[in-house]
Amino acid sequence: MSSECPQLSAGLRSDRERVGGSSPSDEATGAGAPAGASAGGPAPSPDGVARQLREQAQDALGELLRGLRAADPQGGDVALGGSAAGRRHLHAGLVTALMRLIFLLYAESRGLLAGASVLDAHGAPLARLFEDLQEDERRCPGDLERRHGAWARVAALFRALLDRGPCGARGGLCDPDAYPFLEGRPWFSDGVLRRVLAALLAHGGGGGGADTRYGDLEVEHIGTLYEGLIAYDLEIAEGESMALLPSHAVVDLEALVALPGAERLARLEEAADLKLGARHAALVVAAGTVAELAQALARRASPRQPGTIARGTLYLQPGQLRRRAGSYYTPRDITRHVVERTLAPLLHAGCAGCAGCAGCAGGQPPAPDDILALAVCDPAMGSGAFLVEACRQLAAHLAAAWQRAGEAPPRLAPAEPPLRRAMALVAERCLYGVDLDPIAVDLARLSLWLAVEEASLPLSFLDGKLRCGDSLIGASRADISAFPTAALARGGAADAAVERRARRALARRASAPPPAPSVERAREPAGADRAALDAWMALWLCPPDSELAAVAPTPEAFARYMTAALDPSDPGAALARRIAEERRFLHWELAFPGVFERPEPGFDAVIGNPPWVAYVGRAAQPISPEVFNLYLRRNPAFHGYRSLHGLFVHRAASLLRPGGRLGLVVPTSVSDLDGYRPTRRAHDALCAVDPDLPSFGSDAFEGVFQPCMGLLSTRLGPDSPRAAAGAAWPLARSDLDVVSRRLLERLSALAPLPAALFGERGFQTTAEDAERIRRADVPVPPYTCPIREGTDVGELIARAPRHHVDRAGVKGRFRKDEDWRAVRLLIRQTARYPIAALSDGLPFRNSILAGFCDGTWSEFALLCYLNSSPVRWWHYTRHRDAREGMPQVKIAHLRAIPAPSPARSDLIAALDALGRELGPANAGLPTEARRHLDGVVASMLDMTEEERSCVARWAAATPLPRPDG
């Protein structure tokens, strides 16, 4: 974690060091030591238990799939004839089956199944079932493979739990009818269920494993188990295949053996992250048949899918679903910090920036009713981690408010702790959430039910508050007064020509905005409201050849269309309903009328970690033209660096009432990257950011190397002043001492170096160019043109190029020789600060930036200035992306480097002389020359002795990168 948020880092250490014992909330609710806790030694941390269980759950998913294959090798009608949609449905069903087991095991560990079990009167039905299956296997080995009664008992248990209320919960996980194949034909034998439970309970195949301590888990960990399961896709083997370590990826052996020997190793590394030693690599290269190849790879076979996988067989493959969805489990230390900072102005009297908001009750501590009147929403809630944390914090404040007021909690049962009653009331009255994934919605419902720990509550008690839908696709009653003419443009992100044609067509078809149809919607029944809003939104997302796309943008045609939308038998209305169901439209006014019909409409707080998905750049994910057009026309954040998290920033801000609070986790680059300026502008038009936004560093999320931050802000009133459009957001800098902060501020106030001194000249390679560039120290036809890359540039050293390019193969995209000779300096791009060397006129890739000279700055003076410690210190300290994530020296960074004041320009000549001595030698910067150089630049910048010492300490602790990296 970044040192820029020390309070959070301390919390992390505390969480990771905590071993057993009761938390304050455990004591308040009367909960004792976690089930299964060992009295003989420290327990593993909850995060450690969750990591272990995630691996076990993935093993269990494989067991379920093998059980299905054993019952029907082709998956029968479940896989819908091998279609991709059928495989997705089957995968979701298998994940659902596993998550139901995990939920029951967690509830069992908390004593929440007592009295509800159809298997065990003591509230431990699955543990008892597993013991029975283990005993049966010992008595009659192999007999369980022919029996199929145990899965029906599990299904009965889950149905019994759902039936404990006026209505059952609905959704993929909680709806027994969502995946009929799970409860129809007996796919899973008792032997399969025994092995699945063994994986989940860690009794292990060999019998030596310790029990999984479900009682040690926090409820939020259930979400990370789900995300670990959806990280796999269900595929069909096109040829005989094999799953390989370390990533458990499946490789087609028939396709592999068809490759030339040397290319097989590259394919294995690319497809399975597998690097072989010399002996095994030679065996792979020499293999002449699939059998020989399988034998050569046998030592690296994955235990999850042992042996070879026959052609046409279903298998699990590490996939792209989680990356495309952009969803990752948020660690509790981050949810706790963000939720606390978000809610603080609503809950604390005299809080900074509070002008008597509703929660503060005019500057006094909030009363119980004030707290219960708050509406808190997560518009991309996933499995509900932020809502669970909000429930805990609001409940603690509610219990304290009852105590201050001397009130007894309403409907408090005998011996029930007040905090538990507060949790139930907060969950029921204050919390709202939306997610596109129906299983995630059910997980959020179950997570809150488990967090409340009130067995008498039905699982359905939050059905109306946690909704399945697309938070970004919906309409308001005000929208539907006119035909959405902008819906006619269907340009895609990569199709500007289509965009231009659509605009011309739009101009021809709708030269003037049509007047509103005379249809009154505001007081119609909710069903009619829904039909009208669905019909209006469907015009944006209908197929281009459908009858909806032919609706003319005239007042008369639009009025007829909207009237027909209320007729269930109308074909257009049926199509609109189908589009609404497929896209899961979410109309906020209809979904949460109590929030949007109060005097100040909107939520009091919007929290969460929206999906991080980019629609531009190297990691761009696909997006349909109609959705692209919808976002482009209806969300001002969808410009510049277009991203899903940018869209959510604006949507979340727009859902707040004046004075409401926003608390989101987003990539730190949103705070200052120029491409995110439209996102900041869209946010700042509605909200004012807090002055010290927390930075969580680049390793906050397991498996994600991306710096992240907390976006905390307050919704402005209509007359409140706004920030400068698109200005950078202020991140907290607790890593700076007084001297560093003063020096940074002073240097940043100086005029920058001339912009013309820097530019981009490197050869922009494409994926196809990989075949046109070869690593070789000498030219080998047709790879005869030497070309440098970033790692060839060191401090005053331009190393000999280690790559050669087929210049004819790149056609006309390669620059002319005189363009390369015009470059004076080579500046390494992938670095945490400037590293420069003199150019000798050879070509280079776009991992090198170009430096030039002018009448004031010779290439020799600029060479020394860029390589000096004071300039590097300024760059590293000033630019957040130099300290976090994958460092990049950018043109904008170079053009922002402070120049010395004109009074010190005479020292540029000293730099020029030093550069002329050291630069052409191409031998680096000796220690004594370094001291001299740093002293000259420090004098140019009027640095005090204290400031010079500060920079020297930094330089000693921040060494140059290795020549090869």
N, C-alpha and C positions, 0 to 999 in steps of 0.2 A: 504494500500500500504506500501511497505517496506520503511523505512527511508533511505535506501541506495541510493535512487534517489530523493533527496529533491526538485530538480527543477520540476520533474514530479509531485510530491505530491502537490507542490504549484499550478501547472497548474490544477490539479484535483480540488483543492479547488476553484480556480477561476472559472472553468467551472460549478461546482455545485452551486456556490453562484450567478452566473450570472442570473439575472432575467429581461428579457426584454431588450429593447434598441437595438441599431444596433451595429453589430460587425464591425471591420475595413473593412472587405471585403464587408459588406453590404453598408457601406458608399461609397466605391470605385465604386461599381456597381450601385449605385443610388437606392438601395433597401431601402424601408422605414421600419416602424415597421411591425412585423409579422402580417399576416392576423389573425383577431380574437383577437388581443391583447386587454387586458382590460386596460382601463385608470384609473380604480379605485383601483388598487392594484398590487402587484408584481405577475408576471406570474410564473407558475411552470417552473422548469428547463427543457431543452429539454430531458434529460435523464428520468426525471419523466414523461413527456408526453409520451415518447416511452414505458416506462414500463406499463403505464396505457393502451396504445393502444395495446400492445402485448396481454394483458389479453382479451381486447375487440375483437381482431382479432381471438383469439382462440374460444371465444364464437360464433363469426360469422361463423367460420368453422363448428361448430356444427349445426348452423342454416341451412347452405347449405346442410349438410348431411341429416338432418331431412326433408328438402324440397325434396331431391332426394328420400328418403324412402317413403314420402307421394305420390310421383308420381308413384313409383314402389318399393314396399317393398323389393324386391330381387335385386334391382339395374339393372335388365334387362341384356341386352348384354354388358352393360358398365362394369360390374364386371366379365365378361368372365366366367360365370358359377361358380363363387366363387373361382377362382384360386388366388394364392398369387400374381402372375404377374398382374392379372386383378385388384386386390385391389390396388396394387401400382400405376397402371395407373390411376385408378379412383381418388385415393388420390392426385396424382400430378395434375390432372385436377381441382379438387376442390381448391387446393392451388393456382393454376394458376388463377382461376376465382377471388379469393379473392385478390391476389396480383395485378391484373389488376385494381380492384376497388381502392385499396390503392394508386397505382401509379396515377390514375386519380384524386383522391382527393388531393394528394400532389401537382400535377401539377396545379390543379385548384386553390389551395391556393397561388401559385406563379404567377398566371395570365398567365400561359403558354398555356391555352386552348382557349384564346380569338381568335375569327376568325376561329377556327378549329372545333367548336362545331356544331353538328347537332341538338342539343337540346336547346341551350341557346346562344344567341348572346353576352352575357356579360362574357363568360368564366367560368361560374359556373354551368355546366349542371347537375352534380350529386346532388348538393345541391338543385337545382330547382326540379329535379326528386323526391327527397325525400320529399320535401314539398308537391308536387302534390299527392304522395302516402299517406302521412299523412292526407291530406285533404279528399282524397277519403275514407280512412278508417273511418274518423270521420262521413262522410255523410252516408256511407253504410257499417256498421261494418260487417266483414266477406266476403264481396264481392270480396276483393282482392285475396282470396284463389282460386277463380274460374277464375281469369284473368291471362294471360300469355304474356302480351305485353311489360312489362317494361324491361325484360332481353334482348330482341331483340334491344331495344333502346340503352342499354349500349354497346352491341356488335357492333352496328353501330358506336357509338362514338369512340370505340377503333380502328375500321377499318379505320375511317376517319383520325385518328391521324397517323396511320401507312402509309396511302396512301400519306402523305404530303412529298413525296420525290421521287427520280428516282426509288427506289426499297424499298420494305418493309423490316423491320428487320426480321431475321429468328431465330427461336429457340422456346423453349417450351412456354415462356411467351408471346413473340411477334408474334408468328405464329398462326393466327386464325384457321388454319387447324390442329394444333397439337393435339387438343382434340375435335374432331367433335361433341361429345355428348353435349358439352357446347352450341353449336349453331344449333344443329339439332332439335331433339324432345324437346318441351318446358318443360324441367324438373322443372324449378324453377318458381313458381307462383309469382305474383306481391306481395302477402303477404310475401313470403319468402324474396324477395329482400328488401321489406320495413324493415323487422326485421334485415336483414344483414346490411343495411345502418344505421339503428338505433344503432346497436352495434358499427359500425365503427365511427359514428358521435357522439356517446355518448349522444344521446337524450333520450336513456334509455326506457325500457318498461314502467316504472312508470311515466316517464316524468320529473323527478326532476334533471336529470344529466346535467352537464355543457357540452358545445360543446367541441369536441376534437380540439385542436389548431394545425392543420397540419402545419400552418405557423411557429410554434415554433420549429418544428422538423428540425434536420440536415439531409441532404440527406443520410448520413451513417446509420441513424436509420432504413431506409427501410430494410436493411439487417437483423437487429435483429428481425424485425417482421416476415420475412421469416423463420429465424431459429427457432422462436417460433412455427411456424406452422408445420415445418417438424419434430418437436420433438414428433409428434403423428403418430401412425400407424393406418391403417384402418383394422379392424378385423371383423370376423363373430362370433356371439355368439353361442357357442356349447351347452349351456344350458341357462335357464332363468338367467339373470345377472343384475348387478346393479353398477352404477358408484358412487364412494365414495370419500368424502373429506378425507384428505387435498390435495391429489395429483390428484384427478379426475380419479383414476384408476378404471377399470371395473373388478369386481369379479364375477365369476361364482357361483351363489347361489345354483344351483343343486349340483355342486361338493363340495361346502362348507358344505351343510347340510348332506352330506354323511360322513363327517369326525366325529370322536369322539368329543364331546363337547369341551374338553380342547384344542384340536389341532386347532379348528376353530380360536381361538384368535391369535395363532401364525401365521396362514395362513393370516389373515387379516393384521397383522403387517408387514409381509413379502411382501405381494402382493400390499397393498394399503397404507402403512405407517400409518395405523390406530390403535391407542391405545384407548381403551374404558375404561370408569370409571367402578367401581364395579357393579353398578346397570345394565347398559346396557350390560356389559360383561356377567352378569348372564342370561340376556334375550337371548343373542346370544347362549350361551352354552345350554340353555334349549329348544331352538326352535326345533320343531319336523318336520316342513314342510317348504317349500320354502316361503310360504306366511307369516308364523310366523317369519322366518329369515328376510324377507324384512321389516316387521313391526318393528323388533328390531333394524334395521339399518336405519330406515327412517330418523331419525334426522341427520344422517351423509351423506345423499344422495347429490350428486353433482348437483347443479342447471344447469350445462351444459347439463346433460343427465338425466332429472328428471324421476322418476318412475323406473319401471323395464324394462329391455331390453329383448324382446322375443327371443327365440331360433331361429337361422338363420338370425338374424338382423345384419346389418352393424353397427359398432360403432367405435369411436375414442378411442385409448388407448395410454397413455404415453409410448413411445417406445424407441428403441435403435438406430434408424437411425442416429440421430445427434451425439450420442456418437461414433458409428462405423465410421461415416464420420470424426469425430474429428474436426468439424467446429463450431466455436463460434464467435459471434460478437466481434470485437476488439474495445474497447473504443477509442474515438477520441484523448484523451490525449496521448495514447500510439502510435497511428499512426502518430500523429504530431511529437512526439519526435523522433521516429525511422526514419521517412522520412527526417526530418531536419538534423539529424546526418548523414544519408546516403548521402544526396545530397551536404552537406556542402563542401567537398573537390572539388566537380565539379563546384561549383558556387562562391566560395569566393577566392579572390586573397590572396596569401601568406598564405594559410591555412596550418595547421600542416600536415606534411607528404606529401604535394603536391610538385611534381617536374615538374611543368609546364604541367599538364594534359590538355586535349583538352578543357574542360569546363573553365579552368582558363585562357586560351589563353596566356600561357607563363607568368603567374603571374599578368596579368591585369584582371580587372572585365570583365566577359564574355559579348560579344556583342550579340545582339538579335539573329543573325544567329547561334552563338555558342549554345545558349540555345535551339533553335528550332531543332538543330541537335542531341540533346541528345535522347537516346532511353532508356526508363524506363519500366521494365516489372514486373508484379506480376504473377508467374507461378501457383499460387493457389488462384486466386483473389476473390473467393466467390462473394459477391455482389459489390465489387469494392471499399471498404473503403480506402485501401492504394492508389489506383490510383486516387481517388477523392482528397485525401490529397496532393499527388504529383502534381496534376493539379493545386491546389490552390497555392502551394509554387513556382512551376516553373513559373506560370503566374505572381505572384508578382514580381519575379526577371526579367521576360521579360518586364513587364511594366516599371520597374525601368531602364532597359537597354535602352528602347526606349527613356525615358526621358533623360538619360545621353548622348545618341547619338543625341538628338534633332530630332529624326525621328518620323514620323506619323505612327501609326499602319496600316498595309495593310488592305484594304477593310473595313475601319472603317466607319460605318454608321453614319449619322448625329445624334448628341446627344447621341451616344453610348459611354459608359465609356470605356477607354482603357483597364481596367482590364478585362472586360467582353470579349472583343475581344481577349485578351491574353489567357483567359481560353479556348476559342474555338480553337485557333491555337495550344495550347499545347495539348489539348485532341486529336486533329486530327493528329498531327505530332509526338508527343513524347511518347505516352502511348500505351502499349501492355499488353495483359493479356490472361491467359488460365485458364479454370476450367473444371472439369469433369462433373459438373451438368449443363445441358442446361438452366434450369430456372435461376440459379445463373448467368450464362453468360448474359442472357437477363437483369437481374437486374443490373448488372454492366453497361451495355450499357445505360439503363434508368437512372441509378444514375448519370453517367457522363453527360447525356443530361440535367438532372435536375440541376446539379451543374453549368453547363455552362450558363443555363437560357437564351438560345437563341432560341426562338420559331420558327425562320425561318429555323433552321437546321432540316433535317430529322432525325428520330430516327435511320436510317440506317447508319449514318455518321461514325460509328465506327465498322461496320460489319467486315472489313478486319483486324482490330487490336485486337479485343477481340474474342478469338476462343474457341470453345468447344472441349476439347480433354484431353487425359491423359498425363500430362507433363512428366511422368516417363516412358512411353512406346512409343518408337519411335526409328528411326534409322537415320543415316546419309549416304550420298553417299559413304563415305569411308568404312562404315560397310559392304556393300553388295557385296564386291569383293570376298567373300569366304563363303562357307557353314558354318552356325553357329553350329559347332559341340557341343558346350556346351549346346545347346538347347535339346540335347538328354537326358540329365540327368534331371529327374523330381522328385528329392527328396523333400519331404515336411519338414516343420519345426519340425514336430513331428514324422517323419518317417526316422530315420537314416539308417535303413536297405534298404529301397527303394533307398536312396541316394547312398549307397555302390553298390547295384546291378546296378544302372544306370551308375555309373562310370566304372564298369567292362564292361558293354555293350558298353559304349562309347569307351573304350580302344580297344575292339575287332573290332568295326566297323570303327574306324578312328585312325589307329596306327600312321599316320603322317598327318599333316595339308594339305588339298588339295590346289593346286594352284588356283589362281584366274581365273574365266572364262573370256574368251575374249569377254566381253560384255561392250561396252562403254555407260556410263549412263550420264556423266556430261552435255552433250549438248542436251539431248533428251528433248522433250516437258514436261511441268510440269505434265501432266497426266500420261505420261510414267514413269516419276520419281516416282510419287506417287504409281503407280502400282508395280514398282520394290521394293520400300521400304516396301510397305504393304506385298508383298509376302515374303520378307526376314523376317520381324517381325512375320508373321503368323507361321513360322516354330517353333518359340518359344512357341506359345500359342495355337497351334492346338490340338484338342482332340487326345488322344493317339491311338484311333482306326480309325482315319481319313486317307485319302489317302496322306495328307501332311506329316503325321508322318512316312509314308513309303518311303519318298524320301531318296535315298541313299546319304551318304555324300561323293560322288565322284565328281571330276571336271565335268565329262560328264553329270551325272544326274542333278547336280546343274545348269549347263548351260542350259540344256533343260527346267528345271523347271522355271528359271528366264526368258527365252525367251517366254515360254507359258504364263507367268504372264501378258504379254502385250496383250494377245488375250482375249477380253471380253467373248468369247464363251467357253473358256477352263474351264472345271469343277474345276480344281485346282485353277485357278485364281478367279473363282466365290466364292469358299470357303474362299480364302485369303481375298477377299473384304468383305465377311460377317463377318469374324473374326475382320478385321480392323474396321468395323462399330460398332460391338458390344463392342469392347474394346476401341474404340475411340482413335486409334493411333494418336499421334501428332509428326510429323517429323519437328523439329524446322527449319531446313534449308528451307523447302518448305513453312512452315506456315508464316515465316517472312523473305523473301528473301532480302529485303532491309537492314536488320540488319546483316545478315550473308554473304552478298556478298560485303560488303564494305572492304576497305584495312585492317582494324583491326576488324575482325568479332567479333560479340558479343554485348551484351547490355552494356550501360554505367552504369546502376544501375539495380539491381534486389531487389525487396522489397516484404514484405508481412508477413503473419502469416500462414504458411503451416499447414495442418491438424496434430493434435497430436494423433497418433494412434500407439499403441504398438502391436507387434506380439509375445511378450514373457511376462511372468509374470502373475500376477493375472488378469490384465485387458486386456489380449491378445485377439485380434480380429482374426476371421478366415481369412485364406489366402489360395488360391488354390495352389497345388504343382507346377503348371507351372509358376505362377506368382512369387512364392517363388524362384524358380530356376532362373528365369529371373533376379530378383533383386540380387540374390546371385552372379551371374556370371558377371553382368554388372554394379554394383554399389558398390564401395569399402566401402561405409558406412553401408552396410547391413550385419554387423557382430557384435558380442558382443550383446549389447542390441538392437535388431533389431526393428526399428520403421519407420513409414512413414515420420515423420519429419526429421529423420536422412537422409533418402533418398533425401528429398527435399534440405537439406543443401548442399549436394554434387551436385545435379543437378543445383541448383541456382548458386553455385560458378562456375560451368563449363560453364554456359551461359554468363559469363562476358568476356569482352575484357580486355587485360592488362591495369591496372589502373582503371578498373571499380569498382564500390562500391556495397557491399552486405549489406542489412539491413533486418533481419528476426526477428520475435518474436518466441522464442522456450522455452521449459521448462528449468529452470535454471540448472537442473541436467545434461544437456548436457555439461555444462561447466567443470564439475569436476568428475562426476561419472565414475568409471573405466569401466563400461559396455559400455559407450559412447566413449571410447578411439578410436575405429575404425572410428566413425563419425568425431571426431576432427582430426584424422590423414588424413582422406580423404579431409576434408576442408583445413587443413594447407598445404597440398601438392599443393594447388592452390592459397590460400589467406592468408594474414597476418591480424590477428585480431587487432582492436584498443586496446590501453592500458587500457581503463577504460570502460568496457562494462556495460551498465545500468542494474540494477536489479529492477524489477517492483513489487516484493513481491508475496504473495500467494493468494491475493484476487483481482487481477486485472480484472479477468473475472467473471461475475455474474454466479453463479452456478457451478464454477470450483474451487476446492481447490488444486491448483497446482502452485508453484512458477514459475515465468517466467522472462525472460531476453531479452535484445536486442542483437543479434549477428551482430556486425558491423565490416566489414573487407574490404580489398582492394585486388583485383586480382593482383597477382605477375607476373612479366615478367619471361621469361624462365630462365634467369640467376640470378634471385634474390635469396638471402638466404632464407631458410625455417626454421620454428620453429622446436623444438624438437618434434619428432613424438608422437602425442597424448597427449602432455602436457596440463595441465589444462589451461583454458582461464581466463584472469584477470577480475574479476568483480570489479566495482567501490565500494569503501568502505568509503563513506562520513560519515558513522556513527561512525567512530573511531576518537578520538582526538589524539593529538601528543603522549601523555603518553601511551595510549592503543596501538597505532600502533607500538611504539618502543618496548613495552613489548611483543607484539605478535610476532614481527620479531625476537626478541632475544630468546624467548622460542622455537620458531619453528626451530631455528638453532641448538638446542641441540640434542644430540643423543636420539632416542626414547627408551622406555622401551623394554625389550626383547620380541620378538613376541610370544615365547612359553608360556608366562604368560596368554594368552587369547585364547579361542577357542569356537567352537559351539558344544554343546552336547545335546541341547534340542530336545525333541520328535517332529518330523516334522509331524504335523497333516494334514489330507486330508479332503475333503468335507464329505466323508463317515464316518470319525471319529466323526462327530457330534453326531452320534447315539451311540458312544462308550464312550463318556465322559459326565458325569452328574455333575451339580453343587449341592453339598451337603456337609455339615460340617462333616458328619460321613459316613463311608462306608455302602453302601446298595448293596448287591449282585445283579448282577455280577460286580458292580462298586465298587471295594474294594481297588484299588491301589491309594493312594493319589498322586496328581500331582499338582505342583505349576505353576502359570503363572506370567507374568510380574508384574501385579498389586499387587501380593503378596510380592513383594520386596520393602522395604523402606530403608531409610538411617540407616544402621546398624540394620535393623529389617527384619528377614525372618518370615513373618506371616504364621500362620497355613494354609495349603492348603484348598482352598474352592471348589476344584473339585476332582472327583475320576474317574478313567478310568477302563474300562473292559479290563484287561491286556490280557486275552485270545483272546478277539475280535480283537486286533490289531496284532495278530499273531506274526511273527518273527521280527517286526519292532521296538520293544521296546528294549532298551539297558539292559544289564545285571546290577545287583545290584552293582557290583564292579566298573562299569563305573561311576555310579552316585556318589559313595563314593569317587572316585578320585578327584572330583571337590571340590575346596576349597572356592570359592566365587561365589555368585549369583549376576549377574549384569543385571539390568533392561534394556531391549532393547528399549522400547517405552518411550523415555525421551529426554530432551534437553541437558543432561549432565550425566556423570556417577552417578549411584545410586547403591551402593553395600552393601551386607550383607554376613555374614558367611554362608556357606552351611552346612546342617546337613545330607547330603547324600540322601535326598528324590528326586524322579524324578521331572523333570520340562519340560515345553513345550518350543518351540523354540522362545518364547517371552522373554526368559532369556538367557543371554550369560554366559559362564563359565570362571572363573578365577582360576589360579593355583599358584604355588610358585616355587622358585628356591633357589640356595645357597645364593643369595643376598637379595631377596625379600621374606620374609615370607608372609603367607596369612594375618597376622595381620598388617604388615607394608603396604602391598598393599591395604588392606581394608581402612586404614586411608588415604593413598595417593589419592585413587580414589574419596573418599568423601570430599576431601578438596576443599575449595573455589578457590584457585589459579588454580588447575587442571580443575575444572569445568568451570571457566572463560575461560581458554585457549581453552577447547573443544567447548564451545558455540561460542566464538569469531572466532575461526579458521574454524569451519565447517559450511558452509552455510546452510546445511539441518538440523542443530540443531536450527537455528533461524527461518526457514521458513517451511511452509507446515506441513506434519505429521512427527514429529521428530523421528529419529531412531539413537540409539547408535549402531554403526557397529564395527565388528571386526577390520576392517582397521582403524577406528577412535582410538580404544583402543591401537592398536599397533603403533600408531603415537604419543601417549602422551609423552611429553619430560621427560626424566629422569634427575635427578640432576647431576651436574658434579661430577666426582670421588672425587674431593676435599671436597665435601659436603656429601659423602656417609656415614660418621659417624653418621649423623642425622637419618639414616634409623633405627638405634637401638631405637631412641626415639619414632619413629612411631610404631615400633614393641611393645614396652612397653605399649603405649597408646591403641593399638589395642587389646592386650591381656586383658586389663582392661575393655574395652567397648564392644568388639565384642561378647564374649560369653554371656554377659548380655542380648543381643538381645532386647535392650530397647531404641535404638536411640542415638542421639548425643546431650547431654545437652549444653546449651548456653556457659557456661564457658569452657567446653571441646572443643567446636567449636573454640573459640578464641585461645586456646592453640594449637590445631591442625593446624589452618590456619597460626599461627605464625611460627610453626616449618617448614611447607612446604614453606612458604615465605622465610625463611632463607635458606632452601635447594636450592632455585632457585635464591638466591641473589637479591631479590626484594627490591627496594628503598621504602622509606616511601610513596612517591607519588604513586608508583605502588600499594602498599598495600591498600592505600585509594581508588584507582580506583577499585580494586577487591572487597573491602568491600561494596562500593556503588552498584556495580553490584549484589552482593549476596543479599543485602537487597531488591533490586527491582525484584529479580528472585526467587520466593519461590519454595519450593518443590511441586510436584504434589500431589493431594489428594490421599489417600490410595486406593480409588476405581477407579481412573482414571489416 
